[in-house]
Amino acid sequence: MKASQCGGFLFLNIFAINNFPLNKKERFEFCINWFEKNIPIAETELHYASPFELLVAVILSAQCTDKRVNMITPELFKRFPNANAMAKADAAEVFEYIRSISYPNNKSKHLVGMAQMLVANYHGSVPEQWEELIKLPGVGRKTANVIVSVLFDQPAIAVDTHVFRVSQRIGLATTSKTPLEVEKQLTKNVPEVIQGRFHHWMILHGRYTCTARNPNCLGCGLSLICKYYQKNH
């Protein structure tokens, strides 16, 4: 039920919550139940057709929007459809395909280095092990978490700017100053079987409702248990 549609019911329940505050477990349970009912299908908005393409797209998405990445990857993947093709490329050539996104110089070098390592060490395939993924150029903790959860259905929650912001606003992550601290609190409280979905729920919620500027609190189904809403409204 959206806050704008609740009327007196919302007032009474906010009164009850303010006088009988939810503990963290109850707050997580409310969020998970709401997401499962209202966003049953949650997946990455990056376009890809293979594990290699997803890895490239996630590397490119660092500090860049998925929309922008999806604009440039069709031609990039047409020219470099797999790790073997990209491993033979020069970073300067890759740069020409990705120059419109953030940090194209570094990312072009990372992509070529990543592809070369895939060919040299993993027969051109994306490894399933998190510990192997973070060895690849351009792959940090967040990227590795995305890959293992999306491609290999392993429990992991990648914390990007959306997940970091929404977790703190709602009150799912408290006294957390770094993405790793938020990740630890989320993985502790979210069942492993839905951690991948939870990651995408939080991203979608942060991207379209709980935006960085002017969040749509009155149209948010989580406002009832949101610390940010209770404080500011």
KOLZASE-957055 format. One line per 4 residues: number of its first residue (from 1); for each residue x, y, z of N, C-alpha, C, O. Coordinates in steps of 0.1 Angstrom, whole numbers. Each point is the difference from the previous one (the first is absolute). Layout:
<mikols>
NUM = X:Y:Z:X:Y:Z:X:Y:Z:X:Y:Z; ... .
</mikols>
This chain:
<mikols>
1 = 8:-12:0:-8:12:0:9:12:0:9:2:8; -12:7:-17:8:12:-1:-3:10:11:-12:1:4; 21:7:0:-2:10:11:-11:9:-4:-8:4:9; 7:1:-22:-9:9:-4:-15:-5:0:-9:7:-1 .
5 = 8:-20:2:-13:-7:-1:-5:-5:14:-10:-6:1; 18:8:9:-2:-6:13:-9:8:9:-8:-6:8; 8:19:-9:-8:8:9:2:-2:14:11:0:5; -23:-1:3:1:-2:14:7:-13:4:6:0:11 .
9 = -7:-10:-20:7:-13:4:15:2:1:7:-5:9; -1:14:-18:14:2:1:4:8:12:10:-3:7; -19:13:-3:3:8:12:0:-9:12:9:1:9; -19:-10:-8:-1:-9:12:12:-9:1:5:-3:11 .
13 = -1:-2:-23:12:-10:0:13:7:3:8:-5:7; -6:18:-12:12:7:3:0:3:15:10:0:7; -22:3:-1:-1:3:14:4:-13:8:8:1:9; -12:-12:-14:3:-13:7:15:-3:-1:6:-4:9 .
17 = 0:6:-21:14:-2:-2:8:9:8:11:-4:6; -15:17:-5:8:9:8:0:-3:14:10:2:8; -21:-8:-3:-1:-4:14:5:-14:3:4:-3:11; -4:-5:-22:5:-14:2:9:-3:-12:-4:-7:-9 .
21 = 16:13:9:9:0:-12:3:-14:-4:2:-10:8; -1:8:-21:4:-12:-6:15:-3:3:8:9:0; -5:-22:2:14:-3:1:5:-3:-14:-8:0:-10; 21:-2:8:6:-2:-13:-6:-12:-7:-3:1:-12 .
25 = 1:-12:19:-6:-12:-6:-13:3:-6:-3:-5:-11; -6:12:18:-13:3:-4:0:9:-12:-8:-1:-10; 17:11:10:2:9:-11:4:-7:-13:-6:2:-11; 15:-12:12:4:-8:-12:-12:-8:-5:-2:-1:-12 .
29 = -5:-5:21:-11:-9:-4:-11:8:-7:-5:-5:-10; 3:17:15:-10:9:-7:5:3:-14:-8:-1:-10; 20:5:8:6:3:-13:-1:-11:-9:-4:1:-12; 8:-13:16:1:-12:-8:-14:-4:-5:-3:-2:-12 .
33 = -7:3:21:-14:-4:-3:-5:10:-10:-7:-4:-9; 10:17:11:-6:10:-9:7:-1:-14:-8:0:-10; 21:-3:9:6:-1:-13:-5:-13:-7:-2:1:-12; 1:-12:19:-5:-12:-6:-14:2:-6:-3:-6:-10 .
37 = -5:14:16:-14:2:-4:0:10:-12:-8:-2:-9; 16:12:10:-1:11:-9:10:0:-12:-2:6:-10; 13:-12:12:10:-2:-10:4:-14:-1:12:-4:3; -21:-5:-8:3:-14:0:12:-4:-9:7:-10:2 .
41 = -6:18:-13:11:-3:-9:10:12:1:-3:11:-3; 15:-14:8:11:10:2:13:-5:-6:5:-11:5; 0:17:-15:12:-4:-6:8:12:-5:-5:11:-1; 17:-14:-4:8:11:-4:-6:7:-13:-6:-7:-8 .
45 = 8:20:7:-5:7:-12:11:1:-11:-2:6:-10; 14:-12:13:11:0:-10:-4:-10:-10:-5:-11:3; 8:14:-16:-3:-10:-11:12:-8:-3:11:5:-1; -13:-18:1:11:-10:-3:-5:-13:-5:-12:-3:2 .
49 = 20:-4:-9:-4:-13:-6:9:-11:4:-1:-11:-5; 11:14:13:10:-10:4:7:4:13:-1:12:3; 7:-21:5:7:4:12:11:10:-3:1:9:8; 6:-10:-19:10:10:-3:-6:13:-2:5:10:5 .
53 = -16:-9:-12:-7:13:-3:-4:6:13:1:13:2; -7:-21:7:-4:6:13:12:5:8:-1:11:6; 12:-18:-6:12:5:7:5:13:-6:3:9:8; -3:-8:-21:4:13:-6:-9:11:4:4:11:3 .
57 = -17:-14:-4:-10:10:3:1:5:14:-2:12:3; 4:-21:7:1:4:14:12:8:2:0:10:8; 11:-13:-14:12:8:1:-2:14:-5:4:10:6; -11:-9:-17:-3:13:-6:-9:8:8:0:12:0 .
61 = -9:-19:8:-11:7:7:5:7:13:-7:8:6; 20:-10:-2:5:7:12:0:15:-2:6:5:-10; -13:1:19:-2:15:-1:-6:5:-13:4:10:-5; -12:-19:0:-7:4:-13:-14:-7:0:-2:-10:6 .
65 = -7:16:-13:-14:-6:0:-1:-12:-9:7:-1:-10; -16:-8:14:-2:-12:-9:-5:5:-14:3:-6:-10; -11:16:10:-6:5:-13:11:4:-9:0:-3:-12; 10:10:17:12:4:-8:8:-12:-5:4:-1:-12 .
69 = -2:-8:21:7:-12:-4:-7:-8:-11:6:-4:-9; -19:3:11:-8:-8:-10:0:7:-14:-2:-6:-10; 5:19:10:1:7:-13:12:-3:-8:0:0:-12; 11:-3:19:13:-2:-7:4:-15:-1:8:-3:-8 .
73 = -14:-6:16:4:-14:-1:-4:-7:-13:8:-9:-4; -19:12:-2:-3:-8:-13:12:0:-10:4:-10:-5; 1:22:2:11:1:-9:13:-6:6:8:-6:-8; -6:8:21:12:-6:6:0:-15:-1:10:-6:-3 .
77 = -22:0:6:-1:-15:0:0:-5:-14:4:-12:-3; -8:20:-7:1:-4:-14:14:-2:-4:4:-9:-7; 4:19:12:15:-1:-4:7:-9:9:10:-7:-5; -14:5:17:7:-9:10:-10:-9:6:-4:2:11 .
81 = 0:-13:-18:-10:-8:5:4:-10:12:-9:-6:7; 22:5:-5:4:-9:10:14:4:5:6:10:-5; -1:-17:15:13:4:6:11:-2:-10:9:8:1; -9:-18:-9:11:-2:-10:1:12:-9:11:4:-3 .
85 = -22:2:-1:0:11:-10:6:12:7:8:8:-5; -13:-5:18:4:12:7:15:-1:5:7:10:1; -3:-22:1:14:-2:5:10:4:-11:11:3:4; -15:-4:-16:9:4:-11:0:15:-3:7:4:-9 .
89 = -16:3:15:-2:14:-3:10:9:7:7:-4:9; -6:16:-14:8:10:6:-10:9:8:-11:2:-4; 15:2:16:-8:9:8:-5:12:-7:-11:5:3; 19:0:-12:-4:12:-7:-12:-3:-9:-9:9:-2 .
93 = 8:-21:-4:-12:-3:-8:-12:-2:9:-11:5:-4; 12:-11:15:-11:-2:9:-5:14:5:-12:2:1; 21:7:1:-3:13:5:-10:7:-10:-9:7:5; 11:-9:-18:-9:7:-9:-14:-5:1:-9:8:-4 .
97 = 7:-20:9:-14:-5:1:-6:5:13:-13:1:1; 21:2:9:-6:3:14:3:14:4:-1:4:12; 5:5:-21:5:13:4:-11:9:6:4:10:7; -16:-13:-9:-11:8:5:-4:-3:14:-9:6:6 .
101 = 15:-17:0:-3:-3:14:10:6:9:10:6:-4; -12:-8:17:10:5:10:13:-8:0:0:-12:-2; 11:19:4:13:-5:1:4:-10:-11:4:-12:2; -6:16:-15:3:-9:-11:14:-5:-1:3:-11:-5 .
105 = 7:20:8:14:-4:-1:3:-12:9:5:-11:-4; -9:12:17:3:-11:9:-8:-13:-3:5:-11:0; -18:13:-4:-8:-11:-3:4:-8:-12:-1:-12:-1; 6:19:-9:4:-6:-12:12:-9:3:2:-11:-5 .
109 = 7:16:13:12:-8:4:-4:-12:9:5:-11:-2; -15:13:11:-5:-11:8:-6:-11:-8:1:-12:2; -9:16:-12:-7:-10:-8:9:-8:-8:-1:-13:-1; 11:19:-5:10:-8:-7:8:-9:9:2:-12:-3 .
113 = 2:17:14:7:-8:10:-8:-11:6:5:-12:1; -18:14:1:-9:-10:5:-2:-11:-10:1:-12:3; -3:16:-16:-1:-10:-10:12:-9:-2:0:-12:-2; 12:19:3:12:-8:-2:2:-10:12:5:-11:-2 .
117 = -9:15:14:1:-9:11:-10:-12:-1:3:-11:4; -15:14:-9:-10:-10:-2:6:-11:-10:-1:-12:2; 7:17:-12:5:-9:-11:12:-8:6:1:-12:-2; 8:19:9:12:-7:5:-3:-9:12:7:-11:0 .
121 = -16:14:8:-2:-8:13:-13:-8:1:-1:-9:7; -9:13:-16:-13:-6:2:-6:-5:-13:-12:-1:-1; 20:-1:-9:-4:-5:-13:-11:9:-6:-8:-5:-8; 9:18:11:-9:9:-6:-14:1:7:-8:8:-4 .
125 = 6:-15:14:-12:-1:7:0:9:13:11:2:6; -22:2:-2:-1:8:13:0:-10:12:-9:-8:0; 18:9:9:1:-9:11:-12:2:10:-6:11:1; 2:-22:5:-12:0:9:4:4:14:-8:5:8 .
129 = 21:-6:-5:5:3:14:2:14:2:7:7:-8; -12:-1:19:1:14:4:15:3:1:4:11:-4; 4:-20:10:14:3:2:8:1:-13:10:7:0; -15:-14:-10:7:1:-13:-5:13:-7:8:6:-7 .
133 = -20:-3:8:-5:12:-7:7:13:4:3:8:-8; -1:-7:21:7:13:5:14:1:-4:6:11:2; 0:-21:-8:13:1:-6:1:7:-13:10:4:-5; -22:-3:-2:-1:5:-13:1:15:0:-6:7:9 .
137 = 13:-1:-18:1:15:-1:-14:6:-1:-8:-5:-8; 5:15:16:-13:7:-1:-11:-6:8:-11:5:1; 15:-16:6:-11:-7:8:3:1:15:10:-5:5; -19:12:1:1:2:15:-10:-8:7:-7:-9:-6 .
141 = 5:11:18:-9:-7:8:-15:1:-5:-7:-10:-1; 3:22:-2:-14:2:-5:-2:-8:-13:-10:-7:-1; 19:9:-8:-1:-7:-13:0:-15:1:-9:-7:-6; 17:2:15:1:-15:2:-13:-5:6:-5:-11:-3 .
145 = -1:19:12:-12:-4:7:-12:-1:-11:-8:-9:1; 8:19:-10:-10:0:-10:1:-13:-9:-10:-6:-3; 22:3:-1:3:-11:-9:-4:-13:7:-7:-8:-7; 11:5:19:-3:-13:6:-15:-1:3:-5:-11:-1 .
149 = -1:22:4:-15:-1:3:-8:-1:-12:-10:-8:-1; 13:15:-10:-8:0:-12:3:-12:-8:-10:-6:-5; 22:3:2:4:-11:-9:0:-13:7:-4:-10:-7; 8:9:19:2:-13:7:-9:-3:12:2:-9:7 .
153 = -12:18:-5:-10:-1:10:6:-3:14:-5:-8:8; 16:15:-5:7:-2:13:-5:12:9:-2:11:-5; 1:-13:18:-4:10:9:10:11:1:11:-2:4; -15:14:-7:8:12:0:-8:12:-2:-10:0:-8 .
157 = 13:11:14:-7:13:-1:10:11:-4:9:3:8; -10:2:-20:9:10:-5:-5:14:5:-12:3:-2; 20:5:8:-4:12:5:5:12:-9:12:3:1; -21:2:-9:4:12:-8:-6:12:7:-4:-1:12 .
161 = 4:13:-18:-5:12:6:-15:-1:4:-4:6:10; -4:-13:-18:-14:-1:3:-2:-9:12:-7:4:9; 13:-15:-9:-1:-9:12:5:6:12:-6:-1:11; 17:8:-11:6:7:11:-10:11:6:-3:0:12 .
165 = -3:8:-21:-9:11:4:-13:-6:5:-4:4:11; -2:-13:-18:-13:-5:5:1:-8:13:-9:1:8; 19:-9:-7:2:-7:13:1:9:12:-6:-3:10; 13:14:-12:2:9:12:-13:8:2:-4:2:12 .
169 = -3:2:-22:-12:8:1:-11:-8:8:-6:4:9; 4:-16:-14:-10:-9:6:3:-4:14:-8:0:9; 21:-2:-6:4:-4:13:5:-15:0:0:-6:11; 3:1:-23:4:-14:-1:15:-1:4:5:-10:5 .
173 = 2:20:-8:15:1:4:1:12:9:-3:11:-4; 9:-13:16:1:11:9:15:1:4:8:-9:0; -4:21:2:14:4:4:10:-6:-10:10:-5:3; -14:5:-16:8:-5:-11:6:11:-8:-7:9:-5 .
177 = 20:-8:4:7:11:-7:6:-5:-14:4:8:-8; -4:-21:6:6:-5:-12:-9:-10:-7:-8:-6:7; 9:4:-20:-8:-11:-7:2:-14:7:-9:-7:0; 21:4:4:3:-13:6:-8:-1:13:-5:-11:3 .
181 = 4:21:5:-7:-1:12:-15:-2:-2:-7:-7:7; 2:14:-18:-14:-2:-4:-2:-14:-5:-10:-7:4; 19:2:-12:-1:-14:-5:-1:-10:11:-8:-9:-1; 16:11:11:1:-10:11:-14:0:7:-5:-11:4 .
185 = -1:23:-1:-13:0:7:-11:-6:-9:-9:-7:5; 10:9:-18:-11:-5:-9:1:-15:-1:-10:-7:1; 22:2:-3:2:-15:-2:-3:-7:13:-4:-12:0; 5:19:11:-3:-7:13:-15:-1:2:-4:-10:7 .
189 = -3:19:-13:-15:0:3:-9:-4:-11:-12:-2:2; 18:0:-14:-8:-4:-12:3:-15:-2:12:-4:-2; -22:-4:1:2:-15:-3:8:-2:-13:-2:7:-10; 11:-16:11:9:-2:-12:-7:-3:-13:4:5:-10 .
193 = -15:-11:11:-7:-4:-12:-6:12:-8:-3:-2:-12; 1:13:19:-5:12:-8:10:12:0:-4:11:-3; 16:-14:7:10:11:0:2:7:-13:1:12:-1; -1:-20:-10:2:6:-13:-12:8:-4:2:11:-5 .
197 = -14:-15:8:-12:7:-3:-1:13:9:-4:11:-5; 8:-12:17:0:11:9:9:11:-5:-4:12:1; 15:-15:-6:9:9:-6:-7:8:-11:1:13:-1; -8:-20:-8:-7:7:-11:-12:8:5:-3:10:-6 .
201 = -4:-15:16:-11:7:6:5:14:4:-6:10:-2; 17:-10:10:5:12:5:5:10:-10:-3:12:1; 9:-17:-12:4:8:-11:-12:7:-7:0:12:-2; -10:-20:-1:-12:5:-7:-7:10:9:-5:10:-5 .
205 = 4:-13:17:-7:9:10:8:14:0:-6:10:1; 19:-11:0:8:12:1:1:7:-14:1:13:0; -3:-20:-10:1:7:-14:-13:7:-3:0:10:-7; -11:-16:11:-13:6:-4:-9:6:11:-9:7:-4 .
209 = 12:-10:16:-9:5:11:9:7:10:-3:12:3; 12:-18:3:8:6:11:12:6:-6:12:-4:3; -14:14:-12:11:6:-7:9:9:9:-4:4:11; 16:-1:-16:9:8:8:-6:13:4:1:5:11 .
213 = -7:2:-21:-6:13:2:-15:-2:-1:-5:-6:-10; -2:13:18:-14:0:0:-7:-14:-1:-7:-3:-9; 10:-6:19:-6:-13:0:-15:1:1:-5:8:7; -2:-17:-14:-14:-1:-1:-6:-7:13:-5:-11:-2 .
217 = 6:17:13:-4:-6:13:-15:-3:0:-4:-10:5; -4:20:-10:-14:-2:0:-5:-11:-9:-11:-5:1; 19:1:-11:-3:-11:-9:7:-13:3:0:-9:-8; 6:9:20:8:-12:4:-7:-9:9:-5:4:10 .
221 = 5:-17:-14:-7:-10:9:8:-4:12:-5:-7:8; 17:12:-6:8:-3:11:0:12:10:7:-1:11; -14:12:-14:0:11:9:-4:-3:14:4:7:10; -13:-17:-8:-5:-3:13:11:-4:10:-2:3:12 .
225 = 12:-9:-17:11:-5:9:13:7:-3:11:-5:5; -11:16:-13:12:6:-4:4:11:10:-8:9:3; 20:-10:2:5:10:10:1:14:-6:-3:10:6; 7:-9:-19:1:13:-7:-13:6:0:-1:12:2 .
229 = -9:-19:-6:-14:5:-1:-5:5:13:-6:11:1; 8:-19:9:-5:3:14:7:13:5:-7:8:7; 19:-6:-11:8:12:5:-4:12:-7:-1:11:5; -2:-12:-18:-2:12:-9:-14:3:-3:-3:11:-5 .
233 = -6:-20:8:-14:2:-3:-9:-2:12:-12:2:-1 .
</mikols>
